[in-house]
Amino acid sequence: MSRAHDMGGRFGDGPVPIGGEDRVFHEDWHARAMALTVLSAAHGAWNIDASRHARETITPQDYTRFGYYERWMAGLADLLVARGLVREAELVNGAAPAPMAAKTLRAEAIPASQRLRVPYTRDGGAPRFAPGDAVRTLNHSPNQAVPGGHTRLPCYAMGRVGQITRYHGAHVLPDSNAHFMGEAPEPLYAVTFTATELWGSGAEAAGDMMVLDLWESYLMPADG
C-alpha cells in the first residue's frame, strides 16, 4: 500500500510549486530547522536512514499539510523522544535536559563536524548482476526489517524491468539500518528504466530515461 511520502508518479496531489530558486531558505526559521536537525545528529543517536524513516512515519494527515521543514522538525522531535535524548514534556516546555545540554555542539566545533564524511560503502558479497543485465524490481522490499518499514524502492518502480548500467560496490542497506537492526551491506546498482516502462502512456516522451540506485535484494533477473 502506498504511503503518504511515496508520491512519485501519484495523481491527485496538485501541482509542484516552481520558483523562488534564488533563495536557499524561504523563511528565516527554515535555516534554524536545518541547523537543529543536522547538529542534533551529532549526538550519534541515529543514522540518516532512521532520520528519513522518522519523517516517513508522520501521520498522513500531518504529512500532507506540513511543509518541507515542518516535516523535518516533526521527524526530529519523534527521534529525540524515541532515542531517549529528551522527554515529550521537555519538548513542550523548552527545557533541555542536562545530559543533552552537556553534549551540545559548540560553535567552534561546527566547521569540523560538517566536514566529516561517513561513507556508506562496505565490504560485501560478490555482485549477482553486471552492467548490461536486464532486471526486474520486486513488488516489495524482501529484506525490510519491519513490515511497512523504510525502503529506497519507490512504489512507481516496483515490478518494472530495467537494465543495470553501473555497479557501485556494496553499501549499507537502508531497510535494515533505518530500524537499528544492523547495516546488512549488499551490492548497489544504477538501474536505467525507460519512461514508458515506468509511466506507460503517461510518459512525456518515449525516449526519456530514469536511473535509480537500487540494492540487490530489490532485483531479480528480468526473465526469472
N, C-alpha and C positions, 0 to 999 in steps of 0.2 A: 504494500500500500504506500502510495506517495505521501511523504511528509511535507510540512509547510515550507521547509527550507529548500527542498529539492524542486526548484522552479523551472529548470531548463526544459524548454520545449512545451511547457504547460500553457494552456489557453485560459483566458479569463482573468488574468492578474492586472490588466491595464497596461498602458504604455510605459516604457522605461524612460525616466526623465533624462534629457540630454542637455548639456550646457553647464556653465559655471566651472569649466575645467581650468580656468585661470587661477582658481583659488584652491589651495591644498585642503583647508578646512573651511566649511561654510558657516560654522558657528564657533565662537571662542571656546565653548565647552567641549567641542569635538577634539581639540588638541589635548585638553586635560584628560578626556576619556581615554585617548590612545596612550598618553603617558602613564596613566594609572594602570592600565591593562598590561602594558609592556613591563613596567617596573615591578608590578606585583608578581609577575612570573619569575623575577629574580630570586624569589624565595625558594624556588625549586620544588614546589609542592605539586606541580602538574606539568604536562608536556603540551606541545602545540596541538596534538590530536585531541587531547582531553579538552583543551580550550575551545576547539571547533565544535566538539560534541556538546559542550555546555550551551553553546548558542543554538544548536540544533534542537535541543530539548526544551527550549522556551515554549510555553503553551502556544498552540496555533493562533489563538485569538490575539495574544500579545505579539507574536512574531509578525503577523501581518500588519499590525498597526504601528509597530515600532519602526523608527528609522535605523540606519546602519549602526551608528554609535550607541543608540539605545540598546540594541541587541548585544553589543559588546559589553555594556555595563551590566545588563541583566545576567549574561553568562558569567561575568566576573563575580558578581555578588553570589551566585549559586556556588561557584567554585570555592570562594573564600569560606563559605559556611561548610560545604561538604568536606573540605580538606582540613577543617578544624582551625583555621587561622583566625577567624572571628566567629562570634555568635550572632544569630539573627538580630537580637536586641541591640547589639553594638552597632550594627548597620543602621538601625533606626535612630539611635541617639547620637551617632557620630563619634563615639569614643573608641579609639584604637586600643586593644589590649596590650599589656606590657610586652608579651613575647613577640608580637608583631612589630611594635614600635622599636624594639631592640635590634631588629633586623632591617630597619629602614635603610634603603639605598641612598646614601648621601650624595649631594650634588657633585662633589669632586670625583666620585666613583662612577658616575653615569657614563661618561665618554668611553671608558674602557669596557664597561659592561655591554654597551651597544655595539662594540667592535667584535665582541666574542661571537664566534660562529660554531655551532654544534652540528656537524654533518650527520645526515641520517643514512649514509651508506654504511653497510656492514658486510661481514663475511657471510656468505650464504651458499646454498646448494647450486649445482650446475643448472643453467637455464634450460628449460624444456623447449623453448622456441628460439627462432633465429630470424633476423631481418629477411623479409620476403614471405614468411609463413602467413597463411590465411588462418585467422582465428575467429571464434565466436565467443562473445561475452555470455556469461551465465545470467539467469534471470534473478539471481540473488547473490549475496556475497557469502560463500560457503564457510569462510573462516571467521565470520563475525562472532566476537566473543560473547555478545549479548544479543538475543533476538531483537531486531529493530534498532540495533546499535549503530555505531559510526561506520561508515564505509566511504570510499572515494570513487565508487562505481555509481554514476548518476543513473536515475531511472530511465532517461531517454536513450541511454546507450546499452541497456540490458537486452540480451538476446539478439544482438546485432553482429554482423560479420565485418571484420576489418582486416588490415594487413599490418604485421609487425614492421616498423620502419627503423627502430633503434632499440638496442638493449642497454639499459642504464646501469646494470650491475644490481646487486642485492641492496634493498632498502628496508627500513623498519616498516612493518605492516600496520597501518593506522587502525584497522579493525580491532586489533588486539591492544595496541599501545594506548588508544583512547580510553580504555577501561582498566588501565594499570595491570594488565594481565601478561606483560612481557612484550618484548619488541618483535618477536617472531619474524625475523627478516626473511624476505623472499625476493626472487627476481622481479624487476620492474621494467616495463617496456613502454615505448612510444608506439601507439597503435593508431593508424590512419583509417578514417571512415569517410565514405562519400556522403555528401549532404543528402542524397536521395535514400541512402541506406538508413540514415537516422530519421529523416523527416518525411520521406515519401514524396507525395505530390505537393507537400507544403514547402519543399526546399526552394529557395530563391533562384538557384542556378544549379543545373545538374553537375557542373564541373567543380563546384565548391567542395572543399575537403575540411575535415576537422581531425586534429590529432589530440588524443587523450593519453595521459600516462596512467597505465593500469598494471596492477600487481598480478603475478602469475596465477594465483588462485581464483582470479576473476575470469580466467580464459580457458578455452578448450579448443582443440583443432576444429576448423570450420566444418570438416566432413565427419566429425566424431559423433 
